[in-house]
Amino acid sequence: MPDSMKHYHLQKNVGHYGVFNGGRWRREIAPVVKGFIREHDHELGGKARKVHAIAS
């Protein structure tokens, strides 16, 4: 990943388990991750992607 795409985020008062689970993940960390993905996903282009169900 080029340096221009990197983003540093330090989440205070959370341990390793809390980074990926629970309320703090949903309220504070997931929105940062989601924003990063939206910003750098060229296919997404900053808009919500439509999800299509596949029939089996």
Secondary structure, 3 states (H helix, E strand, C coil): CCHHHCCCCCCCCCCHHHHCCCHHHHHHHHHHHHHHHHHHCCCCCCCCCCCCCCCC
